[in-house]
Amino acid sequence: MVNKLKPLFCTRHFLFLIGLIAVLLGCAQFKKQAGFEQGTLVVYLNSKTTPTSLNFTLEEIWIEDALGTKTVLPIQQKEINTSLPSQIILARGELKTGVYTKICFKISRAVLLKRGEIYPLRLLNQGVVSIPITLRIFPHKTNNLFLNWAPETSIKAETFSPDIKAQKGKTGLKKLLLYVSNSGEDYLSVIDRGSHQVIDAITVGSAPKGMTLSKDGNYLYVANYLSNSISIIETMTNRLMDTIALNIGFGPNELTIPPFSRILYVTATDSNAVIAIDTLTKSILKKIEVGQRPIGIASSADGQYVYVANTYSNNISVIETYNNKVVNTIGVGGEPKYISIYQRYIVVSNSQSNNLMFIDSHSLKVVSTAFVPSQPGRIIPGLRGWVYVAGQRSNDISFVTPMLNIAPRKLSVGKHPSGMTLDKDRKLLYVANLRDNTVSVLDLIKEEEIDKIEVGDKPYDLVLVGD
C-alpha cells in the first residue's frame, strides 16, 4: 500500500509546485502590466540668501498622484535655512511609474534670526504645505523635481507661509555645463556653471565612471563600469543617443580620444586590457592586452601614443595608435592609478608609494619625483605651470611642479576628492568629492572654496562643455 501511494504523492507534489510557479509568474506579469515598475525621484530646492536668517524643520515629505495616493519620500535635508547653498537635495526615493500632481511638506518648526534674536513663527494648517506639480515618473530612470523657494515672501504677520513653487517645464539648455558621473548610481548630474545648480539628470548604465568628449564637443562618452558598456550623450540636447556593449572586455573605467583621431580607447580594468572603439561606426576594433588592473589612460599631444597606468603591475604601457600595439613598458612606483600629459611629461600618480612621477615623453625616463602624502589620485595640468593632484586621504588638492620634490601649496576640499576639471577663463577648479556626494568649486585667484554643489552618490569624474 505504501509503495502505491508514494508515486501518487510525488505526482501531486510536483503538480502543486508547477501550479505555484505559474501563479508567481502570473503575479509578476500582472505587476508589470499594472505599472508597478519604478523610477528614481530626486527633489531639489533652489533658494536665495537673505539679510536675515530664516530656518524651518521638515518632519515629512510625501508625494501624491491624482487619486490622492500618498508615497512618503526619504528626507535628505531636514533643517532648511537661508545660509545653506543656493541648491540642496531635499529628498530622494523610488516611485511607481505614473503621473503625480502634488508634493507636500510637514513643517514642525520655523524661526527668524534677526540681530542675534530668535523669533518663533506661527505655522498655518498645522505646518502642512501642499504644492501643485505635474510630474511623470519614467521607469528605470532618474527623474528630477526642482522647487524654487522665495524666503523674502514667506513670512506674513509673524506667520511662516513658505512661498515654494515647482519649476515649470524643462530647464533650457545652457552654454556652460558641467557633467558629473555618479558612480554609486546610474546617472549623470548636469550642472549650470553660471548658477552652480543641478539642472538635469541623464540616465546611463550602472556605475558610470570615466568620461571624455568628442573633439567637436558634440558627444560625451561615458564608461559604465558595472553595465560593461559605453553610453553616448548628445551634449546639445542632453539625450542618451546610443550604447556600445563591450563584449570582449570587462570593467570599463577611463577613456581617451587621441588628437586627430576618431578612435576611443577604454581601460577594461577587470580584463587587463584596453578596448579600441571606432566612434564613427561604434564598432570594437581591438582588445589590447596590457598590465594588471589598468585604470588611468591618456593620449600624447601628437596623437601617436596612448599611455596606460597598470595599477597592480607597477608600470605604464605605451600603445602606438598606428597599429594599436604595446610598443614599450615603463616601470614606475607602487600602484600607479592615474595618468596625465603635462608639457613634455607623462605624469603618473602612485597611490601606494605616495608620489608623483614626471616621465620624459621622448626618453621615457623618470626625470623627477614629487612626494604627495595621503594617496595621490587624479591629476590634471593647471595654471601657471602647476599640476593639480587630488589627495584622496588628506581631502585636499596639491600644487606640484617637476622642479620641486614636495607640494608647496594645498587647498582643502571634500572627502576623497576624485575627478577634477579646470575652467581656465574663470580661474575655477571643480572637484568631485567621492565620499560626501558633492562637487567643490575652488577660486584659484582667492585660493579658497567658494561653493559646494550636491550631486548623486559617489561622484567620480567631471567634464566641462561650452568653453
For each residue, the residues with C-beta under 8 A, 3 or more apart:
1: 4 5
2: 5 6
3: 6
4: 1 7 8
5: 1 2 8 9
6: 2 3 9 10
7: 4 10 11
8: 4 5 11 12
9: 5 6 12 13
10: 6 7 13 14
11: 7 8 14 15
12: 8 9 15 16
13: 9 10 16 17
14: 10 11 17 18
15: 11 12 18 19
16: 12 13 19 20
17: 13 14 20 21
18: 14 15 21 22
19: 15 16 22 23
20: 16 17 23 24
21: 17 18 24 25
22: 18 19 25 26
23: 19 20 26 27
24: 20 21 27 28
25: 21 22 28 29
26: 22 23 29 30
27: 23 24 30 31
28: 24 25 31 32
29: 25 26 32 33
30: 26 27 33 34
31: 27 28 34 36
32: 28 29 36 37
33: 29 30
34: 30 31
35: 96 97 98
36: 31 32 96
37: 32 96 97 139 140
38: 94 95 96 97 137 139 140
39: 94 95 97 137 138 139 140 141 142 143
40: 92 93 94 95 141 142 143 185 187
41: 63 73 91 92 93 94 95 135 137 143 144 145
42: 89 91 92 142 143 144 145 201 456
43: 61 73 89 90 91 92 103 145 147
44: 87 88 89 90 144 145 146 147 197 198
45: 77 80 87 88 89 90 147 149 164
46: 86 87 146 147 148 149 167 197
47: 82 84 86 87 148 149 150 151
48: 82 86 150 151 152
49: 82 83 86
50: 53 54 82 151 152
51:
52: 82 112 113 114
53: 50 81 82 83 112 113 114
54: 50 81 82 110 111 112 113 151 154 155
55: 79 80 81 82 109 110 111 112 113
56: 80 81 107 109 110 111 160 162
57: 78 79 80 107 108 109 110
58: 61 75 77 78 79 80 90 105 106 107 108
59: 78 106 107 108 127
60: 72 75 105 106
61: 43 58 72 73 75 90 91 103 104 105 106
62: 70 71 72 73 103 104
63: 41 70 71 73 95 100 102 103 104 135
64: 68 69 70 71 100 101 102 103 104
65: 68 69 98 99 100 101
66: 99 101
67:
68: 64 65
69: 64 65
70: 62 63 64
71: 62 63 64 93 95 96
72: 60 61 62
73: 41 43 61 62 63 91 92 93
74: 91 92 93
75: 58 60 61 78 90 91
76: 88 89 90 91 92
77: 45 58 80 84 88 89 90
78: 57 58 59 75
79: 55 57 58
80: 45 55 56 57 58 77 84 88 90
81: 53 54 55 56 84
82: 47 48 49 50 52 53 54 55 151
83: 49 53
84: 47 77 80 81 88
85: 88 451 452 453 454
86: 46 47 48 49 195 196 197
87: 44 45 46 47 195 196 197 198 453 454
88: 44 45 76 77 80 84 85 454
89: 42 43 44 45 76 77 92 454
90: 43 44 45 58 61 75 76 77 80 147
91: 41 42 43 61 73 74 75 76
92: 40 41 42 43 73 74 76 89
93: 40 41 71 73 74
94: 38 39 40 41
95: 38 39 40 41 63 71 98 100 137 143
96: 35 36 37 38 71 137
97: 35 37 38 39 137 138 139
98: 35 65 95 136 137
99: 65 66 134 135 136 137
100: 63 64 65 95 103 133 135 136 137
101: 64 65 66 132 133 134 135
102: 63 64 130 131 132 133
103: 43 61 62 63 64 100 130 131 133 135 145 147 166
104: 61 62 63 64 128 129 130 131
105: 58 60 61 127 128 129 131 162 164
106: 58 59 60 61 127 128
107: 56 57 58 59 110 123 127 128 129 160 162
108: 57 58 59 127
109: 55 56 57 120
110: 54 55 56 57 107 120 121 123 160
111: 54 55 56 118 119 120 121
112: 52 53 54 55 118 119 121 155
113: 52 53 54 55 116 117 118 119
114: 52 53 117 119
115:
116: 113
117: 113 114
118: 111 112 113
119: 111 112 113 114 158
120: 109 110 111
121: 110 111 112 155 158 159 160
122: 158 159 160
123: 107 110 126 127 159 160
124: 127 159 160 161
125: 128 129
126: 123
127: 59 105 106 107 108 123 124
128: 104 105 106 107 125
129: 104 105 107 125 162 164
130: 102 103 104
131: 102 103 104 105 147 164 165 166
132: 101 102 166
133: 100 101 102 103 145 166
134: 99 101 166
135: 41 63 99 100 101 103 143 145 166
136: 98 99 100 143
137: 38 39 41 95 96 97 98 99 100 143
138: 39 97 141 143
139: 37 38 39 97
140: 37 38 39 203
141: 39 40 138 187 203
142: 39 40 42 185 186 187 201 203 456
143: 39 40 41 42 95 135 136 137 138 201
144: 41 42 44 198 200 201
145: 41 42 43 44 103 133 135 166
146: 44 46 166 167 171 199
147: 43 44 45 46 90 103 131 164 165 166 167
148: 46 47 164 165 166 167
149: 45 46 47 154 162 163 164
150: 47 48 153 154 163 164
151: 47 48 50 54 82 154 163
152: 48 50
153: 150 163
154: 54 149 150 151 160 161 162 163
155: 54 112 121 158 159 160 161
156: 159 161
157:
158: 119 121 122 155
159: 121 122 123 124 155 156
160: 56 107 110 121 122 123 124 154 155
161: 124 154 155 156
162: 56 105 107 129 149 154
163: 149 150 151 153 154
164: 45 105 129 131 147 148 149 150
165: 131 147 148
166: 103 131 132 133 134 135 145 146 147 148
167: 46 146 147 148 171
168:
169:
170: 200
171: 146 167 174 192 199 200
172:
173: 236 237 238
174: 171 177 192 193 194 199 466
175: 466
176: 192 193 194 464 465 466 467
177: 174 190 191 192 193 235 464 465 466
178: 190 191 193 421 430 439 462 463 464 465
179: 188 189 190 191 211 220 233 462 463 464 465
180: 188 189 190 191 432 439 455 456 459 461 462
181: 188 204 208 209 210 211 222 419 459 460 461 462
182: 185 186 187 188 189 208 455 456 457 458 459 460
183: 207 208 209 225 434 457 458 459 460
184: 207 456 457 458
185: 40 142 182 456 457 458
186: 142 182 203 204 205 206 207 208 224 227
187: 40 141 142 182 201 202 203 204 208 456
188: 179 180 181 182 201 202 204 208 211 222 233
189: 179 180 182 198 200 201 455 456 459
190: 177 178 179 180 198 199 200 201 202 238
191: 177 178 179 180 196 197 198 199 439 453 455
192: 171 174 176 177 195 196 197 199
193: 174 176 177 178 196 423 464 466
194: 174 176
195: 86 87 192
196: 86 87 191 192 193 441 451 453
197: 44 46 86 87 191 192 453
198: 44 87 144 189 190 191 201 453 454 455
199: 146 171 174 190 191 192
200: 144 170 171 189 190 238
201: 42 142 143 144 187 188 189 190 198 456
202: 187 188 190 233 238 239 240
203: 140 141 142 186 187 240
204: 181 186 187 188 208 222 224 231 233 240
205: 186 208 222 224 226 227 228 229 231 243
206: 186 224 225 226 227
207: 183 184 186 224 225 226 227
208: 181 182 183 186 187 188 204 205 211 222 223 224 225 231 460
209: 181 183 222 223 224 225 252 253 254 460 461
210: 181 222 223 252 253 254 255 267 460 461
211: 179 181 188 208 220 221 222 223 255 461 462 463
212: 220 221 255 256 257 264 463
213: 217 219 220 221 235 257 463 465
214: 217 218 219 220 221 257 279
215: 257 259
216: 219
217: 213 214 235 465 466
218: 214 234 235 236
219: 213 214 216 232 233 234 235 241 279
220: 179 211 212 213 214 232 233 235 463 465
221: 211 212 213 214 230 231 232 233 255 257 264 279
222: 181 188 204 205 208 209 210 211 230 231 232 233
223: 208 209 210 211 230 252 253 254 255 266
224: 186 204 205 206 207 208 209 227 228 229 230 231 252
225: 183 206 207 208 209 228 251 252 253 269
226: 205 206 207
227: 186 205 206 207 224
228: 205 224 225 245 246 249 250 251 252
229: 205 224 243 244 245 246 252
230: 221 222 223 224 243 244 246 252 255 264 266 277
231: 204 205 208 221 222 224 240 242 243
232: 219 220 221 222 240 241 242 243 244 282
233: 179 188 202 204 219 220 221 222 238 239 240 241
234: 218 219 237 238 239 241
235: 177 213 217 218 219 220 238 465
236: 173 218
237: 173 234
238: 173 190 200 202 233 234 235
239: 202 233 234
240: 202 203 204 231 232 233 243
241: 219 232 233 234
242: 231 232 282
243: 205 229 230 231 232 240
244: 229 230 232 277 282 284
245: 228 229
246: 228 229 230 249 250 252 266 268 275 284
247: 284
248: 271 275 284 287
249: 228 246 252 266 268 270 271 273 275 287
250: 228 246 268 269 270 271
251: 225 228 268 269 270 271
252: 209 210 223 224 225 228 229 230 246 249 255 266 267 268 269 275
253: 209 210 223 225 266 267 268 269 294 295
254: 209 210 223 266 267 295 296 297
255: 210 211 212 221 223 230 252 264 265 266 267 297
256: 212 264 265 297 298 299 306
257: 212 213 214 215 221 261 262 263 264 265 279 299
258: 261 263 265 299 300 303 304 306 321
259: 215 299 301 302 303
260: 302 303
261: 257 258 299 303 321
262: 257 278 279 280
263: 257 258 276 277 278 279 285 321
264: 212 221 230 255 256 257 276 277 278 279
265: 255 256 257 258 274 275 276 277 297 299 306 319
266: 223 230 246 249 252 253 254 255 274 275 277 297
267: 210 252 253 254 255 274 294 295 296 297 308
268: 246 249 250 251 252 253 271 272 273 274 275 287 294
269: 225 250 251 252 253 293 294 295
270: 249 250 251 293
271: 248 249 250 251 268 287
272: 268 289 290 291 292 293 294 310
273: 249 268 287 288 289 290 294
274: 265 266 267 268 287 288 290 294 297 306 308 317 319
275: 246 248 249 252 265 266 268 284 286 287 288
276: 263 264 265 284 285 286 287 288 324
277: 230 244 263 264 265 266 282 283 284 285
278: 262 263 264 281 282 283 284 285
279: 214 219 221 257 262 263 264 282
280: 262
281: 278
282: 232 242 244 277 278 279
283: 277 278
284: 244 246 247 248 275 276 277 278 287
285: 263 276 277 278 324
286: 275 276 324
287: 248 249 268 271 273 274 275 276 284
288: 273 274 275 276 319 324 325 326
289: 272 273 326
290: 272 273 274 294 308 310 317 319 326
291: 272 294 308 310 312 313 315 317 329
292: 272 310 311 312 313
293: 269 270 272 310 311 312 313
294: 253 267 268 269 272 273 274 290 291 297 308 309 310 311 317
295: 253 254 267 269 309 311 337 338
296: 254 267 308 309 336 337 338 339 340 348 349
297: 254 255 256 265 266 267 274 294 306 307 308 309 339
298: 256 306 307 339 340 341 346
299: 256 257 258 259 261 265 303 305 306 307 321 341
300: 258 303 304 305 306 307 341 361
301: 259 341
302: 259 260
303: 258 259 260 261 299 300 321
304: 258 300 320 321 322
305: 299 300 318 319 320 321
306: 256 258 265 274 297 298 299 300 318 319 321
307: 297 298 299 300 316 317 318 319 339 341 346
308: 267 274 290 291 294 296 297 316 317 319 339
309: 294 295 296 297 316 336 337 338 339 348
310: 272 290 291 292 293 294 313 314 315 316 317 336
311: 292 293 294 295 335 336 337 351
312: 291 292 293 335
313: 291 292 293 310
314: 310 331 332 333 334 335 336
315: 291 310 329 330 331 332 336
316: 307 308 309 310 329 330 332 336 339 346 348 359
317: 274 290 291 294 307 308 310 326 328 329
318: 305 306 307 326 327 328 329 330 364
319: 265 274 288 290 305 306 307 308 324 325 326 327
320: 304 305 323 324 325 327
321: 258 261 263 299 303 304 305 306 324
322: 304
323: 320
324: 276 285 286 288 319 320 321
325: 288 319 320
326: 288 289 290 317 318 319 329
327: 318 319 320
328: 317 318 364
329: 291 315 316 317 318 326
330: 315 316 318 346 359 364
331: 314 315
332: 314 315 316 336 348 350 357 359 366
333: 314 336 348 350 352 353 355 357 369
334: 314 350 351 352 353
335: 311 312 314 350 351 352 353
336: 296 309 310 311 314 315 316 332 333 339 348 349 350 351 357
337: 295 296 309 311 349 350 351 377
338: 295 296 309 348 349 377 378 379
339: 296 297 298 307 308 309 316 336 346 347 348 349 379
340: 296 298 346 347 379 380 381 387
341: 298 299 300 301 307 345 346 347 361 381
342: 345 347 358 381 387
343: 381
344: 360 361 362
345: 341 342 358 359 360 361 367 402
346: 298 307 316 330 339 340 341 358 359 360 361 364
347: 339 340 341 342 356 357 358 359 379 387
348: 296 309 316 332 333 336 338 339 356 357 359
349: 296 336 337 338 339 356 372 376 377 378 379 389
350: 332 333 334 335 336 337 353 354 355 356 357 376
351: 311 334 335 336 337 354 375 376 377 392
352: 333 334 335
353: 333 334 335 350
354: 350 351 371 372 373 374 375 376
355: 333 350 369 370 371 372 376
356: 347 348 349 350 369 370 372 376 379 387 389 400
357: 332 333 336 347 348 350 366 368 369
358: 342 345 346 347 366 367 368 369 370 402
359: 316 330 332 345 346 347 348 364 365 366 367
360: 344 345 346 363 364 365 367
361: 300 341 344 345 346 364
362: 344
363: 360
364: 318 328 330 346 359 360 361
365: 359 360
366: 332 357 358 359 369
367: 345 358 359 360 402
368: 357 358 402 403 405
369: 333 355 356 357 358 366 405
370: 355 356 358 400 401 402 404 405 406 407
371: 354 355 405 406 407
372: 349 354 355 356 376 389 391 398 400 407
373: 354 391 394
374: 354 391 392 393 394
375: 351 354 391 392 393 394
376: 349 350 351 354 355 356 372 379 389 390 391 392 398
377: 337 338 349 351 389 390 391 392 417 418
378: 338 349 389 390 417 418 419 420
379: 338 339 340 347 349 356 376 387 388 389 390
380: 340 387 388 420 421 422
381: 340 341 342 343 387 388 422
382: 385 386 387 388 399 422 429 444
383: 386 422 424 427 444
384:
385: 382 401
386: 382 383 399 400 401 409
387: 340 342 347 356 379 380 381 382 399 400 401
388: 379 380 381 382 397 398 399 400 420 422 429
389: 349 356 372 376 377 378 379 397 398 399 400 407
390: 376 377 378 379 397 413 417 418 420 431
391: 372 373 374 375 376 377 394 395 396 397 398 410 417
392: 351 374 375 376 377 416 417 418
393: 374 375 416
394: 373 374 375 391 410
395: 391 412 413 414 415 416 417 433
396: 391 410 411 412 413 417
397: 388 389 390 391 410 411 413 417 420 429 431 442
398: 372 376 388 389 391 407 409 410
399: 382 386 387 388 389 407 408 409 410
400: 356 370 372 386 387 388 389 404 407
401: 370 385 386 387 404
402: 345 358 367 368 370
403: 368
404: 370 400 401 407 408
405: 368 369 370 371
406: 370 371
407: 370 371 372 389 398 399 400 404 410
408: 399 404
409: 386 398 399 447
410: 391 394 396 397 398 399 407
411: 396 397 429 442 447 448 449
412: 395 396 449
413: 390 395 396 397 417 431 433 440 442 449
414: 395 417 431 433 435 436 438 440 452
415: 395 433 434 435 436
416: 392 393 395 433 434 435 436
417: 377 378 390 391 392 395 396 397 413 414 420 431 432 433 434 440
418: 377 378 390 392 431 432 433 434 459 460 461
419: 181 378 431 432 459 460 461 462
420: 378 380 388 390 397 417 429 430 431 432 462
421: 178 380 429 430 462 463 464
422: 380 381 382 383 388 428 429 430 464
423: 193 426 427 428 429 430 464 467
424: 383 427 467
425: 467
426: 423
427: 383 423 424 443 444 445
428: 422 423 441 442 443 444 450
429: 382 388 397 411 420 421 422 423 441 442 444
430: 178 420 421 422 423 439 440 441 442 462 464
431: 390 397 413 414 417 418 419 420 439 440 442 462
432: 180 417 418 419 420 439 455 459 460 461 462
433: 395 413 414 415 416 417 418 436 437 438 439 440 459
434: 183 415 416 417 418 458 459 460
435: 414 415 416 458
436: 414 415 416 433
437: 433 454 455 456 457 458 459
438: 414 433 452 453 454 455 459
439: 178 180 191 430 431 432 433 452 453 455 459 462
440: 413 414 417 430 431 433 449 451 452
441: 196 428 429 430 449 450 451 452 453
442: 397 411 413 428 429 430 431 447 448 449 450
443: 427 428 446 447 448 449 450
444: 382 383 427 428 429 447
445: 427
446: 443 450
447: 409 411 442 443 444
448: 411 442 443
449: 411 412 413 440 441 442 443 452
450: 428 441 442 443 446
451: 85 196 440 441
452: 85 414 438 439 440 441 449
453: 85 87 191 196 197 198 438 439 441
454: 85 87 88 89 198 437 438
455: 180 182 189 191 198 432 437 438 439 459
456: 42 142 180 182 184 185 187 189 201 437 459
457: 182 183 184 185 437
458: 182 183 184 185 434 435 437
459: 180 181 182 183 189 418 419 432 433 434 437 438 439 455 456 462
460: 181 182 183 208 209 210 418 419 432 434
461: 180 181 209 210 211 418 419 432
462: 178 179 180 181 211 419 420 421 430 431 432 439 459
463: 178 179 211 212 213 220 421
464: 176 177 178 179 193 421 422 423 430 467
465: 176 177 178 179 213 217 220 235
466: 174 175 176 177 193 217
467: 176 423 424 425 464
